[in-house]
Amino acid sequence: MSYTKQLSRIGIPLAMCTQHPDSASRCITADEEVQEAVKDIMPFDAGGFNCDEKMVDYEGKLTPYHEVKWIAEELTRLGYKAGRDYILTPRLPNPRLENLDRHLFVLISSLITNIEVPEAVQYMINPMTGSSKELLDLQRRIWNISRLLEEETGKRMSVEVRVIPLIEDIDVMFNISELLRRWIIESSIFVKSEIVRVMIGKSDAAMVYGHVPSILGIKVALSKLWKLGQELGVRIYPIIGVGRLPFRGHLGPDAVREFADTYRWFYTVTIQSGIRFDMGPQAVREVLTNLEDKIGRTPRIFSIEEEYLIKKVCKVFTAEYLRFIVRVVDKILIINSFIPKRRDRLDVTKYSRSIQESALFSEDREIIEYVEDRNIILPRAINFTAALYTMGIPPTLIGLGRALRKIEQLFPEYVIELILREVSPILQKDLQFDLALVDVDIARKYLDNKAFKLLLEDLEEIRNRFNVEPYSEDWVEKHRQLIYLFYKNFGREESVKYLVEAGIVRGSLG
């Protein structure tokens, strides 16, 4: 199968290779990340992953300030041309969560790269975007520092670097037009461009609000972005941030067509460490060759009434999801402490996620009262997902059955038909994968009676509603044996080995 990089064809990358720590089989230190990036950009025939964009991640990571420049220089030495064969896109430290000095050091170092290697850096990602103001502040900061560097070096910047907002919260997804309209209009003071790239992340939304709301939130955001682009006369190129496992997006060879048909309007997807190292180059090749003719299709456009109904339904899904999560969070945190690091990170508490906002979003009095008396902090999404699989509880299943039953009672029949239509066909593939990995015997060992009852209710309702035949290959039984061995050796040093091997079997740590 031949594959030509999309960047060289239309100027927008298809494959954003990331530094997510979701690989079970590989631990990659900061010292190794330059050579990792080179392999990510190298073509398949040369043993690489043939990606056309590399996210250099500073969000909560101990990434060296000069890593962007080192990668660009090494790729140049090997004959790769920036702007044609690759671009490098830093995900910046968020100054709301980390010190401003670290944020500024990364900005300066990344912008200096463009003086040394023209067109290497064309965008910078602002994580956990919550307001237009922070985007405008960042675009102004980039512009000011670029002018300073030009003055001090006597060299012109090859491109004006633009901001990519990263949207990771369901509530923000439902209000994405209002947030981005002002930024798009007012940022033209600093950057004259009709091209806007926006990144929408699946993982954190799923972890905090539940699996189905994260799918629906992305689809509503894409609908709103499409209408906003038409209104303002700008070309918007969405990026969907996803991982290999169902809860984190299910971008893998077994579900790539269903992924594309569910989300439809995207130009770029993230190729994370799990699929690259736990599944290998052939898996990445299959994903990219199956996606390259499916980019840029018109998204599902929702009416105002449909958006309202979807948001109401998401509140029900979130409430039933949290009803289970609040009962098992202590077990998740214990297992999280056994998960080995796969990247060099800062103090994880800086970027840990709270469920305060999602509890309020659910409008469920019982959940709100339970959460407001406790400071419930979740680990990062990868470890959260890995912990639940290790407990025999694939997270896509949590709350799904009970929420569907409740929605059927509260809403007209056409509403549940709307919801199931919008989360298909990817949900069918998600269930095929995750129903194979559920293990009620293992789960029972971790859960109290109430939580176990909730899980059984979900499973019964799911099996009654969905005509899904779970995977039955050898790897499924191997996964079952490994999570049993983890439980049997819980607390001993060798238990970590079984946790990691289970991640390799399923194709990603979390």
N, C-alpha and C positions, 0 to 999 in steps of 0.2 A: 504494500500500500504506500503510495506517495503522499507526501504532506508538505505543503509550502506554508511558511510562516505568514500568518495573517497580517502582522505588522508591516511586512514588505509589500503587501497587496493593497491594504486600505488605510494604513497608518495607525490602526488601532490594534493592540495585541489581543489574541484569543486566550493565551495561556499565561496567567500570572503565577509564576512559581513562588512559593512562600517558604518561610522558615518556621511554620507551626511545629510545635513539639509533639506531633501525633504519631510519629513512627515508633512502633514497638521494637523493631529490630536494630535501629541505629540511634546512638547517642552522638550528637554532633556538637563539638565545642565551638566557641567563637573563633578559635584559631583555624578551624577546618572550613569555615563558611565561605571563604573566597574560592577555594577549589570546588566546593559544593556548587556554588553559583555558576562557575565555568561549565561544569557538567550539565547543569540545568539548561544552559543556553545552547550547548553543543547539539548538533543534529543527531537524530536517531542512529544514522549509519555510522556515526563516529562514537557511539556508545553513550550519547547524552539523552536528555529528555525533550529536546527540541522546543523549549518554551521561548516565547518572545518578550517576556517581561519578568523581571525578578524583583519581588518585594524584599527590601532589606529592612528588617523589623527591629525597631527600637522601642516598641510598646512593652515596657516591663522587662526588656531583655538587656543583657550585658554586652550588647553589640558595640565593637570599637567605633569611635567617631569617624574614623577614616575608612571604614569598610567599603562604603560606596565607591570611593576613589580607588581603592585597591582592586576591587572587582573590575571596574572600568579599565584600569591600566592593564590588568592581566588579559582581559578579553581583547584589548587593542593589540597587545603583543602577539596574541595568537591569530590575529588577522580578522577578528569580528568587528563589524562596523556599527557603532551606536546609531540609533534611529532607523536602521534597516534590519539588522540581525537581532537587536535587543534594545530595550530601555531598562533603566534601574529606577525603582520607585520606593523611596523610603516611607515606612509607616512611622510617623514621628512620635516621640513621647508626648503625651497629652499634658500641657502645662497646668491643667486643673488637678492632676494626680501626681505629677512629678515636679521636680524643681525646674524653674524657668531656665536656669543656666544650662542644664542638660538639653533641653529643647533647643536653645539657641546654638549650642555647640554642634548639634546634629544638622541644623539648618545651614550653618556656615560651611561645614565640611562638605555637605552634599552639594551645595551651590558651587563651591570651588571646583568640584568634579567637572562641571560644565565648561569651565575655563580650560582645563587640561584635556578633556575628552568631549568635544562639542556634541550636544544633543543626547548625552547619556542619561541625564535626569530631566524629564519633562513634566512630571507630576509628583506631588507629595500627598500622602494620605493623612487625614485628620481623624484619629480614632474616636469612637464614642461621641460622635457629633450630637450636640443637643440644642444648638442655637445658630441663627444666621450670624450673630455677632462674632462668635469664635472663628467662623470661616472667614469672615471679612478681616478680622484681626490678623489671621494667619496669612491671607493673601497680601495684605499691606506689609507685613513683616518680611515676607519673601521678596517683595518688590524693593523695599528699602535696603535690605542686605545685598541684593543683586546690584543695585546702583553703587553701594559702598565698595563692593568687590571690584566692580568695573573701574571705579575711580582709583583704587589702590593698586590694581594690577596693570591698568592701562589696556585691558583687553575687554572686548564686548562679549556679553552672554549670547550664546548661539540661539537660545530659545527663552521665552518667558515661561517660567515654571508655574503650573496651575495646581490648584488644590483639588483633591478628591475627597469629598465628604464620605465617611464610613458610618452608615446608619445601622445600629445594632439593637434598637429597642422598638418593641411593637407599637407603643404609643407614638413614637416619633415617625414610624412608618405610616401610620394612619394620618399624620399631619405633615407629611413630607413636602407637599406643595407649598404650604405656608412658610416652612422653614427655608426652603431653597429659593423661592421666588426672589426675595430681597437680596440674597447672596448673588444670584445670577445677574440681576440687574446692576447692583452696585459694584460688583467686582470688575465690571468693564472699565472702571476708572484705572485699574492696575493692569488688566490683561484684556486685549482686544481679541476675542475668540468666539466663534459660533459653536465650538465643541465643548461639551460638558460631560465629564465622567463622574458617575456616582456609584459608590459601592454599597451593597446591601448584604449584611452578614446574617447567616442562618443560625450559627451555633449558640451565641449568647441569647438570642431571642427564644430559641427552643428551650434552653436551660432554665430561663427565668419565667417563661410564659407557657411552655409546652410545645409539643411537636406540631400539631395541626395549626395553632395560631401563628407559628413561625412561617409555615408555608403560605397561609392566607395573607399574613402581613406583607410578605414579599410581593405577592401577586397584586395586592391593593396598591402598594408603593409603586410598582411598575406601571399600573394603570394611571395613577396620578402623575407620574413622571412623564408619561406619553402625552397626556393632556397639557401638562405644563410646557413641554417642548413645543407643542402646536401653538399654544397661547403666546409664548415669547419669541417664537421663530428661531429657536436654537436646536442644535442636534445633540441629543442626549444619548450617551453610550453606557448603558448599565453594566456593572460588574457584579456578579453574584459570588459571594464568598461562602464556599462550601467545603466540606471534607468528604472522606470516603464512606463513612458509616451513615446509615439512614437518618439518625437523629441530627447529624451535622450536615445533611444535604444529599447524601447518597450519590455522589459523582464517582462512579466506577463503571467498569465494562459491563457489569450485569444490569445496570439501570440507566445508562447514558441516554438512550432514546426517550425513555419515560421522563427523565430529568428535563430534556429539551422540550418535550411536548407539554409538560406541566408549566414551566416558566415562560417559554417562548421568546420573550424579548430580552436578549442579553447579547453582549459582544465579547465579554471577557469572563472567564471563570478562574477560580483559584485551583492550582494543582499543588496540593499540600504534601508534606513529607511522608504521610502514611501510604498514599498510593504510589509514590515514587520508590520508596525503599522497601515497604512490606509487600508490594505487589509487582513492582518492577517496570522497566521501560516498555514492555509489550502492553501492559495495562494502560499506561499513559498514551501510547500510540493509538490504541483502540478508542480511547475517550476522545482524543483530538480529531482523529479522522472521521469519527461519527458526529462530531459537533460542527465541523467547518462549513457544512452546507445548511446549518440550522440557525445561524446567527441572525439577529435583526428582524425576526418575524414580528408582526403586529401582536401586542399582548392582548390578553383578555381585558376589554374595557368595561369597567363596572359603572352602573348608574349610581346616583347619590343614594337611592333607596337600597341598592344592593350593598354598597359600602356600609351603610348604617346597620343592615341585618348581619353582615359579616362581623362587624365589630361587636355587636350584641352576642353573637354566637361564640366569638373568641373569648369573651368574658366567662362563659360557661365552661369551655374547655380549660381555661386557666384555673378556674376555681377547683375543678375536679382533679387536675394535675397537682396543684399545690396541696390539696387535701391529703394526698399520699406523700408528697415530698417532705412536708413539715414533720412527718412521723419517722422518716428514715434518714434525715440529714445528718444525724450524729453518726450513723453507720457509714454513710458516704464519706464523711470527714476522716473516720478511722482508716478506711481502706485507702483514701487519698494519701495518707501518710506513708503508705507502703509503695506508692507508684514512683518509680525512679525518674529522675529528671532526664529529659532528652535534649534540652538546650540550656545554655547559661542564662539564668534569669535573675532579676532583681527580687526584692521582697514581694512575694505573691499577693500579700494583703493589699498592696496599692491598687491592683486591678481585680480583686475579688468582687463577686457580684452579690448584691443584696436582693431579697425578694419583697422588700417593702413596697416598691412601685407596682409590681405585678399583683400583689395582694390587694392594693387599692383599685387597680384596674379591674380585678375580678368582681368587685362590688358584693362580695360574699361576706356577710357580717361575721360568721364564724371564723373564716380565714383571717380577716383583718384583725379581729380581737386577739387571735392566737399569735399573729406575727408581731403586732405592735408592742407586746410585752416581752419580746425576745429579739435579740440582735442576731438574726439568722443570716449567716454569710456562707455562700457557696464557693467551692473551689473554681478554678478556671474550667471552661466547658469541656476540654479534652479529658482532664482527670475525672470530672464529674461523670462523663459518659463511660469512661473505662471502669470506674467504680461500680456503676450499675450493671454493666455487662458481667463483671466479676461476681456480683451478687445473684446472677441468673435472672436479672430483670431488665431486658432491653428497654431503653427509655421511651421509644416511640409508643409503647403500649400503655404507658401510665396515663390514666384518666380518659383514654380514648373511648372505651366501651361505655363507661358511666356517663360521660358527657353526651354521647350520641343518644343514649336512652333519655336523658333529661331534656335534650333539645327537642326530641320527638314529643315530649309531654308539653313543652312550653310554646312551641312554634308551629305554624301550619306545615303541612307535609312538604310543600314545595321548598321550604327553607333547608331542610336536611338534604333534599335532592340537590339543591344548589351547592351546598357545602361539599358533599361527596363528589360531585362532578368537578369542582374546582381543585380538589386535592388529588384527584386521579389524573393520570395513571401512576404517579410516583408512589402514592400510598399503598397501592397493591404490591409493588416491589418491596417497599419498606416492610410490609407485613410478612411477605414471603421470606425475607431475611431474618427478621426479628422473632417471629413465631418459632422459627427453627432453633433459636438460641435461648428461648425462655426455659428456665429450669425451676419448677415450683418446689422441688425437694430442697434445692440449695437456697432458694429465696426464703423458704420457711424458717431456715436456721438464723436468718438475719432479722426477720420481721416480728413485730408484736402481733397479737391476734387481730386487732383492728386493721392494721396495714395489710396483713395477709388476706383478710376478707375483701378489702378494696381491690387488691390485685386479682383475686379470683373472679370478682364481679366484672372487672375489665376484660379478662380473658374469655369468660363465658359469652359476654355480649359481642366481642370481636369475632369469635368463632361462629356465632349465630348469624352475624350480619354479612361477613365477607367470605366469599368463595375463594379461599386462598389455600394453595397446597404448599406448605413450608418446604424449604430446601431439605434434602435428606442425604446429602453427600457425606463422605467419610469425615470431612473436616468438622461437621456439626457434632458428631460423637466425640471427636478429639477435643473440641472446645468444652464440651460437657465434662469430660474427664479432667481437664486442666483446672477448671474453676472449682471442681470438687477437691482436687489436690491442694489448691490454694486454701480452701476452707479447712481441710484436714490439718494443714501445716501452719495455720494462722498464727502469726506472731514469731514464727521461726524465720531465719534468714532465707531458707530455700523457698519459702512461699512466694517471694518476689519473682523467682524464675518462672513459676507456673502462671502468674499474672501476666508477665511479659509474653510468654509463649502463647497464651490465649489471644493476646492482641495481635500477634503475628498471624495466627490462624484466621482471624476474622478480617485481616487486611488493614488494620490500623489500631493503635493503642486506644484511642478514643475519638 
